[in-house]
Amino acid sequence: MSAILSADDLNDFISPGVACIKPIETLPAQKSEDNSNAYEVTTEDRIAASNPPPPAQISLTDCLACSGCVTSAEAVLVSLQSHTEVLNTLDAHPSLHPSWLSHEGANGVTNRMSYRINRTSNGFNGLGKLGNGKIFVASVSPQTRATLATTFSVSESQAGNMVTQLLSGPTGLKAGGAHGSSFTWVIDTNVLRDACLVAAADEVLSSTSQSPTPNAEGSLEAPLKKPILTSACPGWICYAEKTHPYILPHLSRLKSPQALAGTLIKSVLSQKYGVPPDKIWHLAIMPCFDKKLEASRSELTSAAWLPATHDATTPAIRDVDCVITARELLHLASARNIPFATLPLTPLSRSARPPFPDPTLDTWLFPPPHSRARRRAQHPPAGSSGGYLYHILRTHQARHPGSEIRVERGRNADVIEYSLVRGAQTLVRMARFYGFRNIQNLVRRLKPVKASRMPGARGGGGVRRVGAAEGRDAKAEYAYVEVMACPGGCTNGGGQVKVAEVESVRAEGGMVLGGSDAGVGSVAKPGPKEQKEWLGRVDEAYFSASEGSEAEDEDGNGTADREMLNVGEGDVVDGISHRFVHDMLDHWARVTGVELQRLICTSYRKVESDVGKKKQSDVERVAGLASSLGGGW
């Protein structure tokens, strides 16, 4: 990891524990035969010096197996997911551009994007000759574009074009490096976020309050308990798994847009077109360091969606290979001597972007500018973290004509309650809890009530009805809670540009300081007020994003591609067609031959700590090690 993250930057999160140590197990090496006296008395120092333990290495998997830390502080230990790793991978592997795609358009017409894969005995045409090559794919979050747009005084869509030009354009990464490797596709995660929103609405509408089956909390088979809690924030998930396992039955089973993008790309190219998952390298550019932890989860690998007939001995490949933040993206450009501020503000032409081999998914992943499949700007009430709660609430409202949404602020700006009412009747209640201080209050209210030991008390424990205040209808408890670790939401993620960094970031990006924005960040020590104002500007850029307002692409394919889309007119909620999204998800499951639930859902597990528990004695530990190594007493 780059040096921009330090423990001092993590003041919004719980600090690491004192037990953040990875234990190592070693056995005394057998002493080789020599002429030394067998009865010679020695010291412990000499034994330790002659048998030093191997250097300890800590990986993300070790972090997730430890409960000494709970959120972003774990990322301090990460060294693999960084801009340096991106450059090293690009330099080590030539890009496998889709030259193996052959046009099948009738009479030379390729606007319908019909393609086929030419398979050969050694794999697929063009790739078999480059055994060390990879297909590079990137996905970019809207929060990242928003912070870059505010930093460099451009629009959100222009910031997205600059990122694409860096990763795929002729003046970007492609112009340097050992092989001139670059990213074949750069995906806007808004597309996958729409799928997550529709699936989340379906999940909440079909959920029940049944108790989960024993030993299945957090698994795909366990039914959800109300209130359903957002699962898109990895810092929050890590905290729940390690400290409050009773939360797991409440967690939404849906993958985040980051994970969904990786699963989609790798499953389709692998299952339909025969590209091995290890030949596909997926980079995610996110606002949060915790996303690095999410990418390392064993549940988010090819093992989750590969068919049962797959060779079980083949190692699982992560759906997301590397995650970097906005700051690390700028370090990536600087390392290649590319001034980010000088990158073109215009999008790559459609002819410069190789189409995704599946034409239906290509239209979904890369919708033309005037397509109804393209995401419109979100409303400020939706929040800056994807708008899960808002979309679910609007879906409920669409099913109850005449209802209205009422908003009530909680004890601070990061706690907001929402009610859908019709007349005097409350149809559904939801809430938003951002920041760990508020999350701790939420989880305490979700903790099951312990059974009373008093004589005559009711047997068994109960569950608190979160959100159902005294005197209210029992049905008025929260149905859904949007939970995010960062105060203010995802635009305030740890990897975003802070107000104190603006001038240095602009200088690093090659921007000439001057004009009305020259003084931004010039305060010697900007405080909370300046940071709040800066975050307001980032939020403004986030909410103003409307790529549908851009001009038609250079190839003029907007109208033709729009006619290909099966967009329902009567099922559009907040600009998203549920029918269209369902059609795309069903098509994805059909072309891969994988059940849709295995593609879009995941599971969680309780992480137990041995901190404070009785440890094995040295004799027991050595005996266990000897037994595992085939020895004994």
C-alpha positions as CSV (number, residue, x, y, z in Angstrom):
1,M,0.0,0.0,0.0
2,S,1.2,3.5,-0.7
3,A,2.3,5.6,2.2
4,I,-0.7,8.0,2.0
5,L,-2.5,5.9,4.6
6,S,-1.3,6.0,8.2
7,A,-2.8,5.3,11.6
8,D,-3.1,9.0,12.1
9,D,-5.6,9.2,9.2
10,L,-8.0,6.8,10.8
11,N,-9.5,9.0,13.5
12,D,-13.1,8.1,12.3
13,F,-12.6,4.5,13.1
14,I,-11.9,2.2,16.0
15,S,-8.2,1.9,16.8
16,P,-6.3,-1.4,16.4
17,G,-6.2,-3.6,19.4
18,V,-3.1,-4.5,21.4
19,A,-3.4,-8.1,20.3
20,C,-2.9,-7.4,16.6
21,I,-0.2,-10.1,16.3
22,K,0.0,-13.0,13.9
23,P,1.3,-16.1,15.8
24,I,3.9,-18.3,14.2
25,E,4.5,-21.9,15.0
26,T,7.9,-23.5,14.8
27,L,9.5,-26.6,16.0
28,P,13.1,-26.8,17.2
29,A,15.3,-27.8,14.2
30,Q,17.1,-31.1,14.7
31,K,20.7,-30.5,15.5
32,S,23.0,-32.0,12.9
33,E,25.6,-34.4,14.0
34,D,29.0,-32.8,14.7
35,N,32.0,-33.3,17.0
36,S,30.6,-31.1,19.7
37,N,30.1,-32.5,23.2
38,A,26.6,-34.0,23.5
39,Y,26.6,-33.0,27.3
40,E,27.7,-29.5,26.8
41,V,25.6,-27.0,28.7
42,T,24.4,-24.1,26.5
43,T,22.1,-21.1,26.9
44,E,18.7,-20.2,25.5
45,D,20.3,-17.3,23.6
46,R,22.5,-19.6,21.7
47,I,19.6,-21.9,20.8
48,A,17.4,-19.0,19.6
49,A,20.3,-17.6,17.5
50,S,20.9,-20.9,15.8
51,N,17.2,-21.5,15.1
52,P,15.6,-18.1,14.2
53,P,12.0,-18.1,13.2
54,P,11.1,-17.2,9.6
55,P,10.1,-13.6,8.9
56,A,6.4,-13.1,9.6
57,Q,4.2,-12.0,6.7
58,I,0.7,-10.6,7.2
59,S,-1.8,-10.8,4.5
60,L,-5.4,-9.5,4.2
61,T,-6.7,-13.0,5.0
62,D,-4.8,-12.8,8.3
63,C,-6.4,-9.4,9.0
64,L,-9.8,-10.8,8.4
65,A,-9.1,-13.7,10.7
66,C,-8.1,-11.4,13.6
67,S,-10.4,-9.4,15.8
68,G,-7.7,-7.1,17.2
69,C,-8.9,-4.4,14.7
70,V,-12.3,-4.0,13.2
71,T,-12.3,-1.6,10.3
72,S,-9.9,0.6,8.2
73,A,-7.1,0.2,10.6
74,E,-6.5,-3.2,9.2
75,A,-5.6,-1.7,5.8
76,V,-2.4,-0.3,7.4
77,L,-1.1,-3.9,7.2
78,V,-1.9,-4.3,3.5
79,S,1.0,-4.1,1.1
80,L,-0.3,-5.8,-2.1
81,Q,-3.3,-3.6,-3.2
82,S,-1.7,-0.3,-4.2
83,H,-0.8,1.7,-7.3
84,T,2.6,0.1,-7.3
85,E,1.0,-3.3,-7.6
86,V,-1.1,-2.1,-10.6
87,L,2.1,-0.9,-12.4
88,N,4.0,-4.0,-11.6
89,T,1.2,-6.2,-13.0
90,L,0.9,-4.1,-16.1
91,D,4.6,-4.4,-16.7
92,A,4.7,-8.1,-16.0
93,H,1.8,-9.1,-18.4
94,P,1.0,-7.9,-21.9
95,S,-2.5,-6.8,-22.5
96,L,-4.7,-9.4,-24.2
97,H,-6.8,-7.1,-26.3
98,P,-9.9,-8.8,-27.9
99,S,-8.3,-9.4,-31.3
100,W,-9.8,-12.9,-30.9
101,L,-13.3,-11.4,-31.6
102,S,-14.5,-11.8,-35.1
103,H,-17.2,-9.7,-36.6
104,E,-20.4,-11.5,-37.9
105,G,-22.4,-8.5,-38.9
106,A,-24.4,-8.9,-42.1
107,N,-23.1,-6.9,-45.1
108,G,-20.4,-5.5,-42.9
109,V,-22.8,-3.9,-40.5
110,T,-21.5,-4.2,-37.0
111,N,-23.8,-1.8,-35.1
112,R,-25.7,-4.7,-33.6
113,M,-22.4,-5.9,-32.2
114,S,-22.6,-9.6,-33.1
115,Y,-19.4,-11.4,-32.3
116,R,-18.1,-14.9,-31.9
117,I,-15.1,-16.5,-30.2
118,N,-12.7,-18.6,-32.3
119,R,-11.6,-21.4,-30.0
120,T,-8.5,-23.4,-30.6
121,S,-7.0,-26.5,-29.1
122,N,-4.8,-24.4,-26.8
123,G,-7.5,-22.1,-25.6
124,F,-8.9,-19.2,-27.6
125,N,-7.6,-17.6,-30.8
126,G,-4.9,-15.0,-30.1
127,L,-4.6,-15.7,-26.4
128,G,-3.0,-19.1,-26.6
129,K,0.1,-17.5,-28.0
130,L,0.5,-15.1,-25.1
131,G,0.5,-17.3,-22.1
132,N,1.7,-14.5,-19.8
133,G,-0.9,-12.0,-21.0
134,K,-4.0,-10.8,-19.2
135,I,-7.2,-8.9,-20.0
136,F,-7.2,-5.8,-17.9
137,V,-10.6,-4.5,-16.7
138,A,-11.3,-1.5,-14.4
139,S,-14.4,-0.3,-12.6
140,V,-14.8,3.2,-11.3
141,S,-17.2,4.4,-8.6
142,P,-19.1,7.7,-8.9
143,Q,-17.7,8.9,-5.5
144,T,-14.2,8.7,-7.0
145,R,-15.2,10.7,-10.0
146,A,-16.9,13.3,-7.7
147,T,-13.8,13.9,-5.6
148,L,-11.6,14.2,-8.7
149,A,-14.1,16.5,-10.4
150,T,-14.1,18.8,-7.4
151,T,-10.3,18.7,-7.1
152,F,-9.6,19.6,-10.7
153,S,-12.6,21.9,-11.2
154,V,-14.3,19.8,-13.9
155,S,-17.7,18.1,-14.2
156,E,-18.2,14.6,-12.9
157,S,-18.5,13.1,-16.4
158,Q,-15.4,14.9,-17.5
159,A,-13.5,13.4,-14.5
160,G,-14.7,10.0,-15.6
161,N,-13.4,10.7,-19.1
162,M,-10.0,11.6,-17.6
163,V,-9.9,8.3,-15.7
164,T,-10.8,6.4,-18.8
165,Q,-8.2,8.3,-20.9
166,L,-5.6,7.4,-18.2
167,L,-6.4,3.7,-18.1
168,S,-7.3,3.1,-21.8
169,G,-6.4,6.2,-23.9
170,P,-3.4,6.6,-26.2
171,T,-1.8,9.2,-23.9
172,G,-2.3,7.2,-20.7
173,L,-0.8,4.0,-19.4
174,K,-0.7,2.6,-22.9
175,A,2.1,5.1,-23.9
176,G,4.6,3.6,-21.4
177,G,5.5,0.5,-19.4
178,A,7.3,-2.6,-20.5
179,H,4.5,-3.9,-22.8
180,G,2.4,-0.8,-23.2
181,S,-0.3,-2.6,-21.4
182,S,-3.6,-0.8,-20.6
183,F,-7.2,-1.6,-19.6
184,T,-9.5,-3.0,-22.3
185,W,-12.7,-1.9,-20.5
186,V,-13.4,0.8,-17.9
187,I,-16.8,0.2,-16.3
188,D,-19.0,2.7,-14.5
189,T,-20.2,1.0,-11.3
190,N,-23.4,3.0,-11.6
191,V,-24.6,0.3,-14.0
192,L,-24.0,-2.5,-11.4
193,R,-25.4,-0.2,-8.6
194,D,-28.7,-0.1,-10.5
195,A,-28.8,-3.9,-10.4
196,C,-28.0,-3.8,-6.7
197,L,-30.8,-1.3,-6.0
198,V,-33.4,-3.4,-7.9
199,A,-32.3,-6.6,-6.2
200,A,-32.3,-4.9,-2.8
201,A,-35.9,-3.7,-3.3
202,D,-36.9,-7.2,-4.3
203,E,-35.1,-8.6,-1.2
204,V,-36.9,-6.3,1.2
205,L,-40.3,-6.8,-0.4
206,S,-40.0,-10.6,-0.2
207,S,-38.3,-10.8,3.2
208,T,-39.9,-12.5,6.2
209,S,-39.1,-12.2,9.9
210,Q,-38.6,-15.9,10.4
211,S,-35.8,-17.0,12.6
212,P,-32.7,-18.5,10.9
213,T,-31.9,-22.1,11.0
214,P,-29.2,-23.1,13.6
215,N,-25.6,-22.6,12.6
216,A,-26.6,-20.9,9.4
217,E,-26.5,-17.2,10.4
218,G,-25.3,-15.1,7.5
219,S,-25.4,-18.0,5.0
220,L,-27.4,-17.9,1.7
221,E,-29.8,-20.5,3.0
222,A,-30.8,-18.6,6.1
223,P,-33.9,-16.3,5.9
224,L,-33.4,-12.7,6.6
225,K,-34.5,-11.1,9.8
226,K,-36.0,-7.6,10.0
227,P,-34.7,-5.0,9.9
228,I,-32.6,-5.8,6.9
229,L,-29.2,-4.0,7.0
230,T,-27.2,-2.8,4.1
231,S,-24.2,-5.0,3.3
232,A,-22.4,-2.8,0.7
233,C,-20.0,-1.2,3.3
234,P,-17.1,-3.6,4.0
235,G,-16.0,-1.6,7.2
236,W,-19.4,-2.2,8.6
237,I,-19.5,-5.9,7.6
238,C,-16.1,-6.5,9.1
239,Y,-17.2,-4.9,12.4
240,A,-20.4,-6.9,12.5
241,E,-18.7,-10.2,11.8
242,K,-16.1,-9.7,14.5
243,T,-17.9,-8.0,17.3
244,H,-21.7,-8.6,16.9
245,P,-22.4,-12.0,15.2
246,Y,-26.1,-11.7,16.2
247,I,-26.3,-9.0,13.4
248,L,-25.5,-11.5,10.6
249,P,-29.1,-12.7,10.1
250,H,-30.1,-9.1,9.4
251,L,-27.4,-8.5,6.7
252,S,-28.5,-8.2,3.1
253,R,-27.1,-11.1,1.0
254,L,-26.5,-8.9,-2.0
255,K,-23.0,-8.2,-3.3
256,S,-21.8,-4.6,-3.6
257,P,-21.4,-3.0,-7.0
258,Q,-17.6,-3.5,-6.8
259,A,-18.0,-7.3,-6.3
260,L,-20.8,-7.6,-8.8
261,A,-18.7,-6.0,-11.5
262,G,-15.9,-8.5,-10.9
263,T,-18.2,-11.4,-10.8
264,L,-20.0,-10.3,-14.0
265,I,-16.8,-9.8,-16.1
266,K,-15.0,-12.9,-15.0
267,S,-18.0,-15.3,-15.0
268,V,-19.1,-14.3,-18.5
269,L,-15.7,-14.4,-20.1
270,S,-14.9,-17.6,-18.3
271,Q,-18.1,-19.6,-18.6
272,K,-19.2,-18.5,-22.1
273,Y,-16.0,-17.6,-23.9
274,G,-13.5,-20.0,-22.3
275,V,-11.1,-17.3,-20.8
276,P,-9.5,-18.7,-17.6
277,P,-10.3,-16.5,-14.6
278,D,-6.6,-16.0,-13.9
279,K,-6.2,-14.4,-17.3
280,I,-8.6,-11.6,-16.3
281,W,-7.3,-8.9,-13.9
282,H,-9.9,-6.6,-12.4
283,L,-9.0,-3.2,-10.8
284,A,-11.6,-1.3,-8.8
285,I,-11.2,2.4,-8.0
286,M,-13.1,3.1,-4.9
287,P,-13.5,5.9,-2.3
288,C,-12.7,3.7,0.7
289,F,-9.7,1.7,1.9
290,D,-12.0,-1.0,3.4
291,K,-12.9,-2.0,-0.2
292,K,-9.4,-3.6,-0.2
293,L,-10.6,-5.9,2.6
294,E,-13.8,-6.7,0.7
295,A,-11.8,-7.8,-2.4
296,S,-9.9,-10.2,-0.3
297,R,-12.9,-12.1,1.1
298,S,-12.9,-15.8,0.3
299,E,-16.6,-15.7,-0.5
300,L,-15.9,-13.3,-3.4
301,T,-13.9,-15.6,-5.6
302,S,-14.5,-17.9,-8.6
303,A,-15.3,-20.7,-6.2
304,A,-18.7,-19.1,-5.6
305,W,-19.9,-19.3,-9.2
306,L,-17.8,-22.0,-10.9
307,P,-19.9,-25.1,-11.7
308,A,-19.7,-28.2,-9.5
309,T,-17.9,-30.1,-12.3
310,H,-15.0,-27.7,-12.1
311,D,-11.7,-29.1,-11.0
312,A,-11.7,-28.5,-7.2
313,T,-7.9,-28.5,-7.1
314,T,-7.7,-25.3,-9.2
315,P,-7.1,-22.4,-6.9
316,A,-10.0,-19.9,-6.6
317,I,-9.4,-16.5,-8.3
318,R,-10.6,-13.3,-6.7
319,D,-13.4,-11.5,-8.5
320,V,-11.6,-8.2,-7.7
321,D,-7.8,-8.5,-7.9
322,C,-6.8,-5.0,-6.7
323,V,-8.5,-1.9,-5.2
324,I,-7.1,1.6,-5.2
325,T,-8.5,4.9,-4.2
326,A,-8.7,8.3,-5.9
327,R,-5.4,9.4,-4.2
328,E,-3.7,6.2,-5.3
329,L,-5.0,6.7,-8.9
330,L,-3.2,10.0,-9.0
331,H,0.0,8.4,-7.7
332,L,-0.5,5.9,-10.5
333,A,-0.4,8.7,-13.1
334,S,2.5,10.4,-11.4
335,A,4.6,7.2,-11.4
336,R,4.3,7.1,-15.2
337,N,4.9,10.9,-15.5
338,I,1.4,11.6,-16.7
339,P,0.0,14.9,-15.4
340,F,-3.6,13.9,-14.6
341,A,-4.9,17.5,-15.1
342,T,-3.7,17.4,-18.8
343,L,-5.6,14.3,-19.8
344,P,-8.4,14.8,-22.4
345,L,-11.8,15.7,-21.0
346,T,-13.6,14.0,-23.9
347,P,-14.6,10.3,-23.9
348,L,-13.0,7.7,-25.9
349,S,-14.8,7.1,-29.2
350,R,-16.8,3.9,-29.4
351,S,-14.5,2.7,-32.1
352,A,-11.6,3.0,-29.7
353,R,-13.3,0.8,-27.1
354,P,-13.4,-2.9,-28.0
355,P,-17.0,-4.2,-27.5
356,F,-17.7,-6.7,-24.8
357,P,-18.2,-10.0,-26.6
358,D,-21.8,-10.5,-25.5
359,P,-23.8,-7.8,-27.3
360,T,-26.6,-7.7,-24.8
361,L,-24.3,-7.2,-21.9
362,D,-22.2,-4.7,-23.9
363,T,-25.3,-2.5,-24.2
364,W,-25.9,-2.8,-20.5
365,L,-22.3,-2.2,-19.3
366,F,-21.6,0.6,-21.8
367,P,-25.0,2.3,-22.6
368,P,-25.0,5.0,-25.3
369,P,-25.4,8.6,-24.1
370,H,-29.1,8.9,-24.8
371,S,-30.0,5.4,-23.7
372,R,-32.7,4.9,-21.0
373,A,-30.4,2.3,-19.6
374,R,-27.9,5.1,-18.7
375,R,-28.1,6.2,-15.1
376,R,-29.5,9.6,-14.4
377,A,-28.4,11.9,-11.5
378,Q,-29.4,10.9,-8.0
379,H,-31.4,13.2,-5.8
380,P,-29.8,14.5,-2.7
381,P,-32.4,12.7,-0.5
382,A,-30.9,9.4,-1.8
383,G,-27.6,10.2,-0.1
384,S,-24.1,9.8,-1.4
385,S,-23.7,6.1,-0.7
386,G,-25.7,4.6,-3.6
387,G,-29.2,5.4,-2.5
388,Y,-30.2,1.9,-1.3
389,L,-32.8,3.1,1.2
390,Y,-34.2,5.8,-1.0
391,H,-34.8,3.4,-4.0
392,I,-36.4,0.8,-1.7
393,L,-38.6,3.4,-0.2
394,R,-39.6,4.8,-3.6
395,T,-40.4,1.2,-4.8
396,H,-42.7,0.8,-1.9
397,Q,-44.3,4.2,-2.7
398,A,-44.9,3.2,-6.3
399,R,-46.9,0.2,-5.0
400,H,-49.0,2.3,-2.7
401,P,-50.6,5.1,-4.7
402,G,-51.4,8.2,-2.7
403,S,-48.7,7.6,-0.1
404,E,-46.1,10.1,0.9
405,I,-42.6,10.0,2.4
406,R,-41.9,11.8,5.7
407,V,-38.4,12.5,6.9
408,E,-37.4,13.0,10.5
409,R,-33.9,13.8,11.6
410,G,-32.4,11.8,14.5
411,R,-30.0,12.9,17.2
412,N,-27.5,14.1,14.5
413,A,-27.2,14.6,10.8
414,D,-26.1,11.0,10.2
415,V,-29.2,9.5,11.7
416,I,-32.4,10.0,9.7
417,E,-35.7,8.2,9.9
418,Y,-38.1,7.7,6.9
419,S,-41.7,6.8,7.0
420,L,-44.1,6.0,4.1
421,V,-47.6,7.1,5.2
422,R,-51.0,7.1,3.7
423,G,-53.3,9.2,5.8
424,A,-53.0,8.2,9.4
425,Q,-51.5,4.8,8.5
426,T,-47.7,4.1,8.5
427,L,-47.0,1.7,5.8
428,V,-43.2,1.2,6.3
429,R,-40.4,2.8,8.3
430,M,-36.7,2.8,7.4
431,A,-33.6,4.6,8.8
432,R,-30.1,5.7,7.9
433,F,-27.2,5.3,10.3
434,Y,-23.8,6.6,9.2
435,G,-20.6,6.6,11.2
436,F,-19.5,4.1,13.9
437,R,-20.8,6.2,16.8
438,N,-24.3,5.8,15.4
439,I,-23.7,2.2,14.3
440,Q,-22.9,1.2,17.9
441,N,-26.2,2.6,19.0
442,L,-28.0,0.6,16.3
443,V,-26.3,-2.7,17.1
444,R,-27.1,-2.3,20.8
445,R,-30.7,-1.9,20.0
446,L,-30.6,-5.0,17.8
447,K,-29.0,-7.2,20.5
448,P,-31.4,-10.0,21.6
449,V,-33.0,-9.5,25.0
450,K,-31.6,-12.0,27.5
451,A,-34.0,-14.3,29.3
452,S,-34.8,-13.2,32.8
453,R,-33.9,-15.5,35.7
454,M,-36.5,-14.0,38.0
455,P,-39.2,-16.4,39.2
456,G,-42.3,-16.2,37.2
457,A,-40.7,-14.4,34.3
458,R,-41.5,-15.3,30.7
459,G,-39.3,-18.1,29.4
460,G,-36.8,-17.5,26.7
461,G,-35.3,-14.3,25.4
462,G,-36.8,-11.9,22.9
463,V,-35.8,-9.6,20.2
464,R,-36.1,-5.8,20.4
465,R,-38.3,-4.3,17.8
466,V,-35.9,-1.6,16.5
467,G,-37.6,1.6,15.5
468,A,-41.0,0.7,17.1
469,A,-41.3,3.3,19.7
470,E,-43.5,2.8,22.7
471,G,-47.2,3.3,21.9
472,R,-46.6,2.8,18.1
473,D,-48.1,0.0,16.0
474,A,-45.9,-3.1,16.2
475,K,-45.7,-3.1,12.4
476,A,-44.0,0.3,12.5
477,E,-40.5,-1.2,13.3
478,Y,-37.8,-0.5,10.7
479,A,-38.0,-2.7,7.6
480,Y,-34.6,-1.6,6.3
481,V,-31.6,0.4,7.6
482,E,-28.9,1.8,5.4
483,V,-25.6,1.5,7.3
484,M,-22.3,3.1,6.3
485,A,-19.1,3.3,8.3
486,C,-18.1,6.8,7.2
487,P,-19.8,9.8,8.6
488,G,-21.5,11.7,5.8
489,G,-21.5,8.6,3.5
490,C,-19.2,7.3,0.8
491,T,-18.2,10.6,-0.6
492,N,-16.3,11.1,2.7
493,G,-14.4,7.8,2.4
494,G,-10.8,7.5,3.6
495,G,-9.4,7.4,0.1
496,Q,-11.0,10.6,-1.1
497,V,-9.2,13.9,-1.5
498,K,-9.4,15.9,1.7
499,V,-9.4,19.7,1.8
500,A,-5.9,19.8,3.4
501,E,-4.6,17.9,0.4
502,V,-6.1,19.8,-2.4
503,E,-3.1,22.0,-3.3
504,S,-0.6,19.2,-3.2
505,V,-2.9,16.9,-5.2
506,R,-3.4,19.6,-7.8
507,A,0.3,20.3,-8.1
508,E,1.0,16.5,-8.3
509,G,-1.6,16.2,-11.0
510,G,0.0,18.9,-13.1
511,M,-2.7,21.5,-12.6
512,V,-1.7,25.2,-12.8
513,L,-3.0,26.9,-9.7
514,G,-4.8,30.1,-10.3
515,G,-8.3,31.6,-10.6
516,S,-11.1,31.4,-8.2
517,D,-10.2,27.9,-6.9
518,A,-6.5,28.7,-6.3
519,G,-7.1,29.3,-2.6
520,V,-8.9,26.1,-1.9
521,G,-7.0,24.2,0.7
522,S,-4.6,27.1,1.2
523,V,-5.5,27.5,4.9
524,A,-2.5,26.4,7.0
525,K,-4.5,24.0,9.0
526,P,-8.0,23.6,7.7
527,G,-10.4,22.5,10.4
528,P,-13.8,20.6,10.4
529,K,-15.6,23.7,9.0
530,E,-13.4,23.7,5.9
531,Q,-13.6,20.0,5.5
532,K,-17.4,20.1,5.7
533,E,-17.6,22.8,3.1
534,W,-15.3,20.7,0.8
535,L,-17.4,17.6,1.3
536,G,-20.5,19.7,0.4
537,R,-18.8,20.5,-2.9
538,V,-17.9,16.9,-3.5
539,D,-21.6,15.9,-2.8
540,E,-22.7,18.6,-5.3
541,A,-20.5,17.0,-8.0
542,Y,-21.9,13.6,-7.1
543,F,-25.5,14.6,-7.3
544,S,-25.0,16.6,-10.5
545,A,-23.7,13.6,-12.4
546,S,-26.0,13.1,-15.4
547,E,-24.2,11.3,-18.2
548,G,-27.4,11.2,-20.2
549,S,-26.9,14.9,-20.9
550,E,-23.8,14.4,-22.9
551,A,-23.8,14.6,-26.7
552,E,-24.3,11.6,-28.8
553,D,-21.2,9.5,-29.3
554,E,-19.0,10.0,-32.3
555,D,-20.3,6.9,-34.1
556,G,-23.9,8.0,-33.9
557,N,-25.1,4.7,-32.5
558,G,-27.3,6.1,-29.7
559,T,-30.7,5.7,-31.4
560,A,-29.9,2.2,-32.8
561,D,-28.7,0.9,-29.5
562,R,-31.6,2.4,-27.6
563,E,-34.0,0.4,-29.8
564,M,-32.3,-2.8,-28.7
565,L,-33.2,-2.2,-25.0
566,N,-36.2,-3.8,-23.5
567,V,-37.1,-0.9,-21.2
568,G,-40.5,-1.1,-19.4
569,E,-42.4,2.2,-19.2
570,G,-44.6,1.3,-16.3
571,D,-42.0,-0.1,-13.9
572,V,-39.5,2.8,-13.7
573,V,-38.7,3.8,-10.2
574,D,-36.4,6.8,-9.7
575,G,-35.2,6.5,-13.3
576,I,-34.4,2.8,-13.1
577,S,-36.5,0.2,-15.1
578,H,-36.9,-2.9,-12.9
579,R,-37.9,-5.0,-15.9
580,F,-34.9,-4.1,-17.8
581,V,-32.5,-4.8,-14.9
582,H,-34.3,-8.2,-14.4
583,D,-33.9,-9.0,-18.1
584,M,-30.1,-8.3,-17.9
585,L,-29.6,-10.3,-14.7
586,D,-31.6,-13.3,-16.2
587,H,-29.5,-13.0,-19.4
588,W,-26.3,-13.1,-17.3
589,A,-27.4,-16.2,-15.5
590,R,-28.5,-17.8,-18.7
591,V,-25.2,-17.3,-20.7
592,T,-23.1,-18.5,-17.8
593,G,-25.3,-21.4,-16.8
594,V,-25.0,-20.3,-13.1
595,E,-27.9,-19.8,-10.8
596,L,-28.6,-16.1,-10.4
597,Q,-28.4,-16.2,-6.6
598,R,-24.8,-17.6,-6.8
599,L,-23.9,-14.7,-9.0
600,I,-25.4,-11.7,-7.1
601,C,-25.5,-12.9,-3.5
602,T,-22.8,-13.7,-0.9
603,S,-22.6,-14.9,2.7
604,Y,-21.0,-13.9,6.0
605,R,-19.4,-15.7,8.8
606,K,-18.8,-15.2,12.5
607,V,-15.1,-14.4,13.2
608,E,-14.1,-15.7,16.6
609,S,-11.1,-14.4,18.5
610,D,-8.9,-16.3,20.9
611,V,-7.8,-13.0,22.6
612,G,-8.4,-13.4,26.4
613,K,-9.1,-17.2,26.1
614,K,-7.1,-19.9,27.7
615,K,-4.0,-20.7,25.7
616,Q,-2.5,-24.1,25.1
617,S,0.6,-25.0,27.1
618,D,3.9,-25.3,25.3
619,V,3.7,-29.1,25.6
620,E,0.2,-29.2,24.1
621,R,1.2,-26.9,21.2
622,V,4.4,-28.9,20.4
623,A,2.5,-32.2,20.6
624,G,-0.1,-30.8,18.2
625,L,2.5,-29.6,15.8
626,A,4.4,-32.9,15.9
627,S,1.2,-34.8,15.2
628,S,0.2,-32.6,12.3
629,L,3.7,-33.1,10.8
630,G,3.5,-36.9,11.1
631,G,5.5,-37.2,14.3
632,G,4.7,-38.1,17.8
633,W,6.1,-38.8,21.2
